[in-house]
Amino acid sequence: QMLRACKDKDLDNNLFVIIDQVNRGKMYISEVSQRIEIAKLNCRAGEKAKASGVFLSAALYFEQGISLLDERPWNDYYQLWLRLYTSYMEMEYCIGNFEKLAEVLNCIITHA
């Protein structure tokens, strides 16, 4: 309901608060279109956090977005998958988590 009530400008101003709340209840969202929309918002939040230099938070948003698409085939949402995974990999590099980076890179190579 928060998402529907927000205009685009309001959503951008309150993106972190809204997406944090939505992520807390993501396990109750079963409709594919809603999960895709929330994955896109997590990607947007991750990009915003990344632009602010908050790499750990950005990594968490990208990871949340990936978890929402976890059971969907790569082909169905390829651009979103690739964007989330490559951004997540980049943030893992920035925070020095090289084990996770290698894991994500292998996943990208497998599906790209």
RAGI-V703324 format. One record per residue. N is the residue number from 1. OMEGA is omega in whole degrees, 0 to 359 (* if undefined). Layout:
# RAGI-V703324
n=N omega=OMEGA
n=N omega=OMEGA
This chain:
# RAGI-V703324
n=1 omega=178
n=2 omega=181
n=3 omega=180
n=4 omega=184
n=5 omega=184
n=6 omega=169
n=7 omega=185
n=8 omega=180
n=9 omega=178
n=10 omega=179
n=11 omega=180
n=12 omega=180
n=13 omega=184
n=14 omega=188
n=15 omega=184
n=16 omega=180
n=17 omega=183
n=18 omega=184
n=19 omega=175
n=20 omega=179
n=21 omega=180
n=22 omega=180
n=23 omega=179
n=24 omega=181
n=25 omega=186
n=26 omega=181
n=27 omega=179
n=28 omega=182
n=29 omega=183
n=30 omega=181
n=31 omega=185
n=32 omega=183
n=33 omega=178
n=34 omega=179
n=35 omega=178
n=36 omega=180
n=37 omega=179
n=38 omega=176
n=39 omega=178
n=40 omega=179
n=41 omega=175
n=42 omega=178
n=43 omega=178
n=44 omega=178
n=45 omega=178
n=46 omega=179
n=47 omega=178
n=48 omega=178
n=49 omega=178
n=50 omega=180
n=51 omega=178
n=52 omega=179
n=53 omega=180
n=54 omega=191
n=55 omega=180
n=56 omega=178
n=57 omega=179
n=58 omega=179
n=59 omega=180
n=60 omega=178
n=61 omega=178
n=62 omega=179
n=63 omega=177
n=64 omega=178
n=65 omega=178
n=66 omega=182
n=67 omega=178
n=68 omega=180
n=69 omega=192
n=70 omega=184
n=71 omega=180
n=72 omega=177
n=73 omega=180
n=74 omega=185
n=75 omega=184
n=76 omega=183
n=77 omega=189
n=78 omega=183
n=79 omega=178
n=80 omega=177
n=81 omega=183
n=82 omega=179
n=83 omega=180
n=84 omega=183
n=85 omega=181
n=86 omega=178
n=87 omega=178
n=88 omega=179
n=89 omega=180
n=90 omega=180
n=91 omega=177
n=92 omega=175
n=93 omega=183
n=94 omega=180
n=95 omega=174
n=96 omega=179
n=97 omega=188
n=98 omega=176
n=99 omega=179
n=100 omega=178
n=101 omega=180
n=102 omega=179
n=103 omega=181
n=104 omega=179
n=105 omega=178
n=106 omega=178
n=107 omega=179
n=108 omega=181
n=109 omega=180
n=110 omega=187
n=111 omega=184
n=112 omega=*
